[in-house]
Amino acid sequence: MRIDRLAAPELSELWSLREDVTIRFDGDGALLRTPWGRRVVPRPAPTVREALRRMLLGPISLANVIPGFPGYEVPEEHWDDASRSLLAVLDVHQDVVVRHLAVGAALCLSVVPVEPGAGFRPTAVEPDGRARLRDDVLVRREGRTTVLHSPRLHHHLELHGPEADRLLDRLRGHDEGAPAHPPPAVARAARCYAAAAGLLAERVAPGGEITGTVRGY
């Protein structure tokens, strides 16, 4: 067995643009063609240009563009100037930015915006243990992908790979099964992402009434 296979794969956050977005870099600006219309990013910094170019090709780690790029759990006061500049641009265009979680090289979760103006800002505060999928969230299979969606929400959540069913159980509030599957960091990040997408709601007790959506945008 190779030594690099002895360590557990690490959780990583990846970023991409919706597949129906195109970009043209023209002079000092970048022109985005999106499902919601054309947009201009005026005078993007070189790191912003490079990040947008790579995100157009598929999920990437922005730490490969800006070393030390912060994860969702890093408070804003700890961002460096280059990260802050890039995140300011991406924040304006959140409704065409797809966020992903991966374990090693394998995607396990994607949050896809499906409405103009969709906002997605996950935080390090893990949802309460009573938080679970809202009753109006529908689950369907698309090939090997499990899609969670609701007509009331601005995002779809997609689960990929061998951990999809276990992650779905965790989002439903079920903690049964081997504690290492999915790894705790993956389950925690998945719940934080699902909460930011508005898919989770707190219940007063198992089977009780929904008391409110958890951090939906």
C-alpha atoms as a printed R data frame, in Angstrom:
    type eleno elety resid chain resno       x      y       z
1   ATOM     1    CA   MET     A     1   0.000  0.000   0.000
2   ATOM     2    CA   ARG     A     2   1.265  3.470  -0.872
3   ATOM     3    CA   ILE     A     3   2.004  5.774   2.057
4   ATOM     4    CA   ASP     A     4  -0.260  8.504   0.627
5   ATOM     5    CA   ARG     A     5  -3.228  6.145   0.964
6   ATOM     6    CA   LEU     A     6  -2.776  5.748   4.720
7   ATOM     7    CA   ALA     A     7  -4.037  9.253   5.536
8   ATOM     8    CA   ALA     A     8  -7.767  9.971   5.405
9   ATOM     9    CA   PRO     A     9  -8.742 12.234   2.481
10  ATOM    10    CA   GLU     A    10  -9.227 15.833   3.562
11  ATOM    11    CA   LEU     A    11 -12.350 17.933   3.179
12  ATOM    12    CA   SER     A    12 -12.002 20.766   0.678
13  ATOM    13    CA   GLU     A    13 -14.253 23.556  -0.564
14  ATOM    14    CA   LEU     A    14 -14.466 24.086  -4.297
15  ATOM    15    CA   TRP     A    15 -16.017 26.814  -6.416
16  ATOM    16    CA   SER     A    16 -17.359 26.938  -9.961
17  ATOM    17    CA   LEU     A    17 -19.771 28.882 -12.149
18  ATOM    18    CA   ARG     A    18 -23.084 27.548 -13.373
19  ATOM    19    CA   GLU     A    19 -22.637 25.524 -16.549
20  ATOM    20    CA   ASP     A    20 -24.756 27.993 -18.540
21  ATOM    21    CA   VAL     A    21 -22.499 30.972 -17.723
22  ATOM    22    CA   THR     A    22 -19.905 32.239 -20.196
23  ATOM    23    CA   ILE     A    23 -17.283 34.952 -19.770
24  ATOM    24    CA   ARG     A    24 -15.535 37.232 -22.233
25  ATOM    25    CA   PHE     A    25 -12.562 39.222 -21.051
26  ATOM    26    CA   ASP     A    26 -12.527 42.443 -23.026
27  ATOM    27    CA   GLY     A    27 -10.060 45.203 -22.298
28  ATOM    28    CA   ASP     A    28 -10.181 46.065 -18.624
29  ATOM    29    CA   GLY     A    29 -13.447 44.262 -17.888
30  ATOM    30    CA   ALA     A    30 -15.105 40.870 -17.852
31  ATOM    31    CA   LEU     A    31 -18.498 40.308 -19.470
32  ATOM    32    CA   LEU     A    32 -20.595 37.530 -17.920
33  ATOM    33    CA   ARG     A    33 -23.485 36.067 -19.883
34  ATOM    34    CA   THR     A    34 -25.829 34.434 -17.356
35  ATOM    35    CA   PRO     A    35 -29.374 33.006 -17.364
36  ATOM    36    CA   TRP     A    36 -30.436 36.252 -15.695
37  ATOM    37    CA   GLY     A    37 -28.816 38.561 -18.249
38  ATOM    38    CA   ARG     A    38 -25.451 40.122 -19.006
39  ATOM    39    CA   ARG     A    39 -23.203 41.521 -16.300
40  ATOM    40    CA   VAL     A    40 -19.916 43.380 -16.273
41  ATOM    41    CA   VAL     A    41 -17.121 43.014 -13.751
42  ATOM    42    CA   PRO     A    42 -15.196 46.284 -14.207
43  ATOM    43    CA   ARG     A    43 -11.412 46.226 -13.965
44  ATOM    44    CA   PRO     A    44 -11.040 42.884 -12.157
45  ATOM    45    CA   ALA     A    45  -7.741 42.293 -10.405
46  ATOM    46    CA   PRO     A    46  -5.491 39.641 -11.982
47  ATOM    47    CA   THR     A    47  -6.416 37.133  -9.271
48  ATOM    48    CA   VAL     A    48 -10.126 37.784  -9.889
49  ATOM    49    CA   ARG     A    49  -9.663 37.252 -13.635
50  ATOM    50    CA   GLU     A    50  -7.797 34.002 -13.053
51  ATOM    51    CA   ALA     A    51 -10.362 32.746 -10.536
52  ATOM    52    CA   LEU     A    52 -13.261 33.437 -12.905
53  ATOM    53    CA   ARG     A    53 -11.417 31.800 -15.791
54  ATOM    54    CA   ARG     A    54 -10.772 28.639 -13.783
55  ATOM    55    CA   MET     A    55 -14.262 28.521 -12.262
56  ATOM    56    CA   LEU     A    56 -15.653 28.536 -15.788
57  ATOM    57    CA   LEU     A    57 -13.912 25.197 -16.405
58  ATOM    58    CA   GLY     A    58 -15.336 23.408 -13.353
59  ATOM    59    CA   PRO     A    59 -14.949 23.092  -9.579
60  ATOM    60    CA   ILE     A    60 -11.636 24.459  -8.324
61  ATOM    61    CA   SER     A    61  -9.947 25.276  -5.045
62  ATOM    62    CA   LEU     A    62  -9.519 29.031  -4.847
63  ATOM    63    CA   ALA     A    63  -6.505 28.388  -2.627
64  ATOM    64    CA   ASN     A    64  -4.740 27.475  -5.874
65  ATOM    65    CA   VAL     A    65  -5.325 31.046  -7.039
66  ATOM    66    CA   ILE     A    66  -4.818 32.809  -3.715
67  ATOM    67    CA   PRO     A    67  -2.706 30.855  -1.197
68  ATOM    68    CA   GLY     A    68  -4.438 30.829   2.172
69  ATOM    69    CA   PHE     A    69  -7.869 31.538   0.699
70  ATOM    70    CA   PRO     A    70 -10.302 31.199   3.642
71  ATOM    71    CA   GLY     A    71 -12.801 28.408   4.135
72  ATOM    72    CA   TYR     A    72 -16.388 28.961   5.215
73  ATOM    73    CA   GLU     A    73 -15.430 28.702   8.892
74  ATOM    74    CA   VAL     A    74 -12.853 31.553   8.798
75  ATOM    75    CA   PRO     A    75 -14.201 34.897  10.133
76  ATOM    76    CA   GLU     A    76 -13.983 37.892   7.827
77  ATOM    77    CA   GLU     A    77 -11.522 39.687  10.080
78  ATOM    78    CA   HIS     A    78  -8.964 36.989   9.228
79  ATOM    79    CA   TRP     A    79  -9.250 37.351   5.435
80  ATOM    80    CA   ASP     A    80  -6.279 38.817   3.592
81  ATOM    81    CA   ASP     A    81  -6.683 41.637   1.070
82  ATOM    82    CA   ALA     A    82  -6.498 39.405  -2.024
83  ATOM    83    CA   SER     A    83  -9.158 37.057  -0.646
84  ATOM    84    CA   ARG     A    84 -11.344 39.961   0.380
85  ATOM    85    CA   SER     A    85 -11.143 41.448  -3.132
86  ATOM    86    CA   LEU     A    86 -12.113 38.166  -4.796
87  ATOM    87    CA   LEU     A    87 -14.907 37.393  -2.338
88  ATOM    88    CA   ALA     A    88 -16.358 40.882  -2.850
89  ATOM    89    CA   VAL     A    89 -16.778 40.119  -6.563
90  ATOM    90    CA   LEU     A    90 -18.141 36.615  -5.999
91  ATOM    91    CA   ASP     A    91 -20.574 37.918  -3.395
92  ATOM    92    CA   VAL     A    92 -22.180 40.200  -6.003
93  ATOM    93    CA   HIS     A    93 -22.647 37.253  -8.358
94  ATOM    94    CA   GLN     A    94 -23.637 34.543  -5.877
95  ATOM    95    CA   ASP     A    95 -26.603 33.528  -8.011
96  ATOM    96    CA   VAL     A    96 -24.275 32.090 -10.668
97  ATOM    97    CA   VAL     A    97 -21.632 30.671  -8.301
98  ATOM    98    CA   VAL     A    98 -21.832 26.973  -7.419
99  ATOM    99    CA   ARG     A    99 -20.290 25.867  -4.110
100 ATOM   100    CA   HIS     A   100 -18.982 22.352  -3.574
101 ATOM   101    CA   LEU     A   101 -17.618 20.118  -0.843
102 ATOM   102    CA   ALA     A   102 -15.159 17.385  -1.750
103 ATOM   103    CA   VAL     A   103 -13.380 14.620   0.099
104 ATOM   104    CA   GLY     A   104 -10.001 14.196  -1.491
105 ATOM   105    CA   ALA     A   105 -10.597 14.492  -5.227
106 ATOM   106    CA   ALA     A   106 -14.223 13.328  -5.082
107 ATOM   107    CA   LEU     A   107 -17.167 15.735  -4.941
108 ATOM   108    CA   CYS     A   108 -19.696 14.879  -2.250
109 ATOM   109    CA   LEU     A   109 -22.001 17.943  -2.231
110 ATOM   110    CA   SER     A   110 -22.892 20.881  -4.483
111 ATOM   111    CA   VAL     A   111 -25.128 23.892  -3.829
112 ATOM   112    CA   VAL     A   112 -26.497 25.195  -7.137
113 ATOM   113    CA   PRO     A   113 -28.312 28.560  -7.384
114 ATOM   114    CA   VAL     A   114 -31.479 28.336  -9.480
115 ATOM   115    CA   GLU     A   115 -33.014 31.796  -9.061
116 ATOM   116    CA   PRO     A   116 -31.727 35.333  -9.737
117 ATOM   117    CA   GLY     A   117 -30.568 37.062  -6.592
118 ATOM   118    CA   ALA     A   118 -29.886 33.815  -4.739
119 ATOM   119    CA   GLY     A   119 -27.527 34.366  -1.806
120 ATOM   120    CA   PHE     A   120 -25.395 31.753  -0.094
121 ATOM   121    CA   ARG     A   121 -23.234 32.538   2.949
122 ATOM   122    CA   PRO     A   122 -22.414 29.478   5.057
123 ATOM   123    CA   THR     A   123 -20.967 30.130   8.499
124 ATOM   124    CA   ALA     A   124 -19.030 28.065  11.010
125 ATOM   125    CA   VAL     A   125 -22.019 27.901  13.372
126 ATOM   126    CA   GLU     A   126 -23.321 24.356  13.013
127 ATOM   127    CA   PRO     A   127 -27.128 24.069  13.023
128 ATOM   128    CA   ASP     A   128 -28.794 22.912  16.209
129 ATOM   129    CA   GLY     A   129 -29.152 19.163  16.570
130 ATOM   130    CA   ARG     A   130 -32.925 19.546  16.118
131 ATOM   131    CA   ALA     A   131 -32.412 21.002  12.624
132 ATOM   132    CA   ARG     A   132 -33.315 18.680   9.784
133 ATOM   133    CA   LEU     A   133 -34.671 18.862   6.244
134 ATOM   134    CA   ARG     A   134 -37.764 20.986   5.818
135 ATOM   135    CA   ASP     A   135 -40.956 19.090   5.087
136 ATOM   136    CA   ASP     A   136 -41.274 20.741   1.658
137 ATOM   137    CA   VAL     A   137 -37.850 19.553   0.468
138 ATOM   138    CA   LEU     A   138 -38.211 16.946  -2.270
139 ATOM   139    CA   VAL     A   139 -35.608 14.301  -3.032
140 ATOM   140    CA   ARG     A   140 -35.048 12.862  -6.491
141 ATOM   141    CA   ARG     A   141 -32.366 10.828  -8.213
142 ATOM   142    CA   GLU     A   142 -30.626 11.996 -11.384
143 ATOM   143    CA   GLY     A   143 -28.351  9.138 -12.358
144 ATOM   144    CA   ARG     A   144 -25.840  8.806  -9.528
145 ATOM   145    CA   THR     A   145 -26.711 12.209  -8.077
146 ATOM   146    CA   THR     A   146 -29.275 12.823  -5.336
147 ATOM   147    CA   VAL     A   147 -30.973 16.218  -5.740
148 ATOM   148    CA   LEU     A   148 -32.720 18.028  -2.885
149 ATOM   149    CA   HIS     A   149 -34.981 20.878  -3.928
150 ATOM   150    CA   SER     A   150 -38.028 22.907  -2.979
151 ATOM   151    CA   PRO     A   151 -40.089 25.367  -5.050
152 ATOM   152    CA   ARG     A   152 -39.718 27.831  -2.181
153 ATOM   153    CA   LEU     A   153 -35.921 27.854  -2.181
154 ATOM   154    CA   HIS     A   154 -33.346 29.516  -4.426
155 ATOM   155    CA   HIS     A   155 -30.877 26.612  -4.456
156 ATOM   156    CA   HIS     A   156 -30.750 22.932  -5.242
157 ATOM   157    CA   LEU     A   157 -28.472 20.757  -3.163
158 ATOM   158    CA   GLU     A   158 -26.822 17.818  -4.893
159 ATOM   159    CA   LEU     A   159 -25.211 14.841  -3.139
160 ATOM   160    CA   HIS     A   160 -22.588 12.836  -4.991
161 ATOM   161    CA   GLY     A   161 -20.584  9.681  -4.509
162 ATOM   162    CA   PRO     A   162 -20.653  6.811  -2.024
163 ATOM   163    CA   GLU     A   163 -21.450  9.038   0.965
164 ATOM   164    CA   ALA     A   164 -24.615 10.496  -0.594
165 ATOM   165    CA   ASP     A   165 -27.102  8.300   1.286
166 ATOM   166    CA   ARG     A   166 -25.289  8.768   4.596
167 ATOM   167    CA   LEU     A   167 -25.143 12.539   4.114
168 ATOM   168    CA   LEU     A   168 -28.851 12.530   3.318
169 ATOM   169    CA   ASP     A   169 -29.491 10.681   6.578
170 ATOM   170    CA   ARG     A   170 -27.471 13.291   8.482
171 ATOM   171    CA   LEU     A   171 -29.444 16.114   6.881
172 ATOM   172    CA   ARG     A   172 -32.631 14.331   7.901
173 ATOM   173    CA   GLY     A   173 -31.396 14.300  11.493
174 ATOM   174    CA   HIS     A   174 -30.477 10.601  11.629
175 ATOM   175    CA   ASP     A   175 -27.177  9.892  13.359
176 ATOM   176    CA   GLU     A   176 -27.185  6.117  13.115
177 ATOM   177    CA   GLY     A   177 -24.334  4.269  11.472
178 ATOM   178    CA   ALA     A   178 -20.574  4.232  11.762
179 ATOM   179    CA   PRO     A   179 -19.435  7.558  13.289
180 ATOM   180    CA   ALA     A   180 -16.605  7.911  10.747
181 ATOM   181    CA   HIS     A   181 -18.970  7.756   7.752
182 ATOM   182    CA   PRO     A   182 -19.184 10.416   6.608
183 ATOM   183    CA   PRO     A   183 -16.232 11.917   8.496
184 ATOM   184    CA   PRO     A   184 -17.375 14.425  11.158
185 ATOM   185    CA   ALA     A   185 -15.868 17.400   9.297
186 ATOM   186    CA   VAL     A   186 -17.812 16.437   6.156
187 ATOM   187    CA   ALA     A   187 -21.114 15.970   7.985
188 ATOM   188    CA   ARG     A   188 -20.653 19.274   9.808
189 ATOM   189    CA   ALA     A   189 -19.824 21.210   6.637
190 ATOM   190    CA   ALA     A   190 -22.733 19.586   4.800
191 ATOM   191    CA   ARG     A   191 -25.159 20.704   7.510
192 ATOM   192    CA   CYS     A   192 -23.722 24.234   7.474
193 ATOM   193    CA   TYR     A   193 -24.062 24.378   3.683
194 ATOM   194    CA   ALA     A   194 -27.600 22.965   3.759
195 ATOM   195    CA   ALA     A   195 -28.619 25.485   6.415
196 ATOM   196    CA   ALA     A   196 -27.216 28.393   4.379
197 ATOM   197    CA   ALA     A   197 -29.241 27.168   1.390
198 ATOM   198    CA   GLY     A   198 -32.396 27.218   3.529
199 ATOM   199    CA   LEU     A   199 -33.010 23.464   3.455
200 ATOM   200    CA   LEU     A   200 -33.013 22.914   7.222
201 ATOM   201    CA   ALA     A   201 -35.591 23.791   9.853
202 ATOM   202    CA   GLU     A   202 -35.638 23.286  13.613
203 ATOM   203    CA   ARG     A   203 -38.223 21.080  15.288
204 ATOM   204    CA   VAL     A   204 -39.320 21.314  18.887
205 ATOM   205    CA   ALA     A   205 -39.027 17.539  19.213
206 ATOM   206    CA   PRO     A   206 -38.733 14.499  16.955
207 ATOM   207    CA   GLY     A   207 -41.819 14.552  14.778
208 ATOM   208    CA   GLY     A   208 -42.818 17.967  16.164
209 ATOM   209    CA   GLU     A   209 -43.806 21.164  14.416
210 ATOM   210    CA   ILE     A   210 -41.338 23.140  12.339
211 ATOM   211    CA   THR     A   211 -40.430 26.248  14.286
212 ATOM   212    CA   GLY     A   212 -38.418 28.076  11.653
213 ATOM   213    CA   THR     A   213 -35.974 27.846   8.794
214 ATOM   214    CA   VAL     A   214 -32.319 27.785   9.791
215 ATOM   215    CA   ARG     A   215 -30.253 30.570   8.167
216 ATOM   216    CA   GLY     A   216 -31.829 30.487   4.747
217 ATOM   217    CA   TYR     A   217 -31.101 33.228   2.164
